[in-house]
Amino acid sequence: MEDNFQSAYQEEQDKLQQTVVEIDEQLERLSQIPVYTGHDFTEQILESGREQQRQSLSKSAQAPYFGRLDFAEGEEGARQPLYIGKIGVGKSEVDDQPLVIDWRAPVASLFYSFTGGDEAAVYEAPEGFIQGLVYLKRNIVIHQRMLERLADTYDRESTEPAVTDEFLVYRLGENKDNKLRDIVSTIQAEQDRIIRAAKNTALVIQGVAGSGKTTVALHRLAFLLYQYQEQVSADKMIIFAPNHMFLDYISEVLPELGVGDIQQSTFSDWAQQILKSDIRLVPQSETYDYWFENTDRPAVTDHTPSRYKGSLVFMQLIRQYIEVLEQTAVPDMDFNPWDEAILPQAEILEWFNNEYKHYPLAKRKERVMARVHRWVEMQLKIAPSEAIRKERKKKAAQREKAYLNKWPKYEPLTLYKQLFKAIKSNSLTENLQPIWEQIPTDVIKIVSSELKKDRIREDDLPALVYIHTLLHEMEAEHRFDHVVMDEAQDFSPFHVSLLDHYVRGSSFTILGDLSQGIHAYRGVHQWEEISSLFASEQTDYFPLTRSYRSTMEIIEFANIILNKGVQNGITAVPVFRSGDPVQMIPCLPDSRVETIKSHWQQLQAKEYRTTAILTRTLHEAIALHQQLTEQGIDIHLIDGGKAAYQGGHSILPVYLSKGLEFDAVIVTDVDTDHYRNDDWDAKLLYVGCTRALHELWIMHGQQVPDYISR
Ligand SMILES: Nc1ncnc2c1ncn2[C@@H]1O[C@H](COP(=O)(O)OP(=O)(O)OP(=O)(O)O)[C@@H](O)[C@H]1O
């Protein structure tokens, strides 16, 4: 066994040596070509291709591949070792075979989908399904051109049992730095299916905490760019994430995968960019104050304002509102450019209702006004004298302006304000009465009161963007080739349906976890609310049930919270990675700060790179941060205000920890004074506990909630 390992090690050492030499030679050949700096467009493109290749090769030379797969095609094909890396490298001079195969190439899919067994393996290539035998699957760790580790996860010729998860467990056991990382060397079969799913499908993915949803979505983008390079471009892909800190946290994965230019945004930033106006938004902290700081929050129903404003019913009402506006758009008057000339309203209506019917409202108004102007010019041509023509022209210009002012102003916020003003004063036109009757009073009260202060809430943005979309022609620059919605349980059907107008072929990756739905007041409660927006052949559903982030002990602890505390909670299956038991630490009010401090110090002694204290509320995080800082503890506060994610040692309210992860976590105040015995608080705690990779300590007062196991 040891001998086998030695010879495998030597073989890989030699192979690495040879690969690195060949990559260096390719680089050398490229560097011999003088850099083109002239103005010829074709040459510029060729130069940019060479520059890209130089960069890829330099990167690749440091760690050319991470895996080897020995595959024999068909029944009699020869066994061929394939080396798989983050970037493909062209053919070797020695055997005319690709030096390194890109992880996204069809044959590389076997490296992920093949999980052992004697049967033939199959992968899908452009020319059809290819079948053959896998002989070896080997993980190879290379760092700065040095071979660091080998692990065979399958060997057809070995009598030893396969150790499929061994390398994965080794990877998962590493401490985390500040940012999310790529997982190309250990993508699991269930994740690979999502990454490689066809482009024009709305994928809905329910993934338990730590199942790699965010990571998988980012790898999927890299895959789509590779597989559909003729049809998609990076700058036409977007990933929507909940906040700027989260965007910063995930910002390094795509560059690591050699992918640039993909837009990464919050929905709110994107919406404001579409609306091209400075809209005053109610700060998110006010919403969080209401829902998380306040223990006396109301129950969530379909009439909860954010839920209602995210519903398809509201979307439909907005559409009807715009339709009614269409009926009353043309001013109720003839147009007289000067006293003797009359352009009858009936004629203008004819243009508006028939000739320009296919244009959206704002465009129709533009077209009609241009036509009116042309009509005026025709009339001016038949003026009896030049002096009269000049006089009429002047008058016509003033009257055209006045006539234009009689048309409604097609600006989304103005129209939204007009709608709610009319609703409030009960002065809606008759056709809109049915709309008004359906809107819950709370929605009318809250929206009107914010609009009075000249602000809107984030949950009003889908309606505003929808109004904009119905009014204007969609600019090509705003069309997407693919949209990723992360933390999708916090988005509404209105969000998704609206974005569907902006993406070609319903090409969506929509990922989330209903068990982590701590923003249930605005998000979906069932995935059907989203999947039902698409025709059944246009959508696909994937569950991700394995959790890769946390140890078995942490996952088992978190699963109990779900089982006991959350109705229909979807529990996680842990990877077999064992760690310390979850610690329950009693912490009474009199000695609370002292106890937290002393345990925090114990944790720091373990030299984890990232640790966190999660409090129930932001106010508690602020207070505890101050107390600990006064006692000389170096820890930074995450209060939702900063855009960058610093990593290191943090203190934050549990609801802001969504999406992040830390080597070790202390959750404070896990008692009935802080967490109620209800679904919502159980979800909050579930989110908090599943942030920990290796260690979880629970600090609690006298009485813990029913869903906590002691
Ligand atoms: N196949 C894998 N190999 C190695 N690590 C993985 C794999 N899949 C996921 N991980 C790791 O698991 C952790 C969780 O991944 P990620 O944050 O993408 O999960 P998530 O499902 O979005 O989590 P959550 O919903 O809890 O925020 C990350 O550290 C990621 O690197």
The ligand as a MOL file (V3000), in Angstrom:
LIG
                    3D

  0  0  0     0  0            999 V3000
M  V30 BEGIN CTAB
M  V30 COUNTS 31 33 0 0 0
M  V30 BEGIN ATOM
M  V30 1 N -18.6660 20.5600 -2.7190 0
M  V30 2 C -18.1120 21.2970 -1.7910 0
M  V30 3 N -16.8070 21.1520 -1.4790 0
M  V30 4 C -16.2240 21.8890 -0.5180 0
M  V30 5 N -16.8450 22.8220 0.1780 0
M  V30 6 C -18.1380 23.0350 -0.0930 0
M  V30 7 C -18.8410 22.2920 -1.0840 0
M  V30 8 N -20.0950 22.7310 -1.1330 0
M  V30 9 C -20.1900 23.7120 -0.2340 0
M  V30 10 N -19.0160 23.8940 0.4020 0
M  V30 11 C -18.7040 24.8390 1.4600 0
M  V30 12 O -19.8140 24.9040 2.3250 0
M  V30 13 C -19.9590 26.2200 2.8060 0
M  V30 14 C -21.3710 26.6840 2.5460 0
M  V30 15 O -21.5110 27.0580 1.1900 0
M  V30 16 P -22.5260 28.1950 0.7660 0
M  V30 17 O -22.3300 29.3950 1.6140 0
M  V30 18 O -22.4260 28.3400 -0.6960 0
M  V30 19 O -23.8700 27.4670 1.1810 0
M  V30 20 P -25.3570 28.0010 1.2270 0
M  V30 21 O -26.2170 26.8420 0.9190 0
M  V30 22 O -25.4770 29.2120 0.3630 0
M  V30 23 O -25.4720 28.3730 2.7570 0
M  V30 24 P -26.5560 29.1640 3.6110 0
M  V30 25 O -27.8910 29.0280 2.9860 0
M  V30 26 O -26.4700 28.4930 4.9370 0
M  V30 27 O -26.0500 30.5660 3.6970 0
M  V30 28 C -18.8970 27.0670 2.1330 0
M  V30 29 O -17.7980 27.1580 2.9930 0
M  V30 30 C -18.5320 26.2600 0.9190 0
M  V30 31 O -17.1960 26.4790 0.5110 0
M  V30 END ATOM
M  V30 BEGIN BOND
M  V30 1 1 1 2
M  V30 2 1 2 3
M  V30 3 2 2 7
M  V30 4 2 3 4
M  V30 5 1 4 5
M  V30 6 2 5 6
M  V30 7 1 6 7
M  V30 8 1 6 10
M  V30 9 1 7 8
M  V30 10 2 8 9
M  V30 11 1 9 10
M  V30 12 1 10 11
M  V30 13 1 11 12
M  V30 14 1 11 30
M  V30 15 1 12 13
M  V30 16 1 13 14
M  V30 17 1 13 28
M  V30 18 1 14 15
M  V30 19 1 15 16
M  V30 20 2 16 17
M  V30 21 1 16 18
M  V30 22 1 16 19
M  V30 23 1 19 20
M  V30 24 2 20 21
M  V30 25 1 20 22
M  V30 26 1 20 23
M  V30 27 1 23 24
M  V30 28 2 24 25
M  V30 29 1 24 26
M  V30 30 1 24 27
M  V30 31 1 28 29
M  V30 32 1 28 30
M  V30 33 1 30 31
M  V30 END BOND
M  V30 END CTAB
M  END
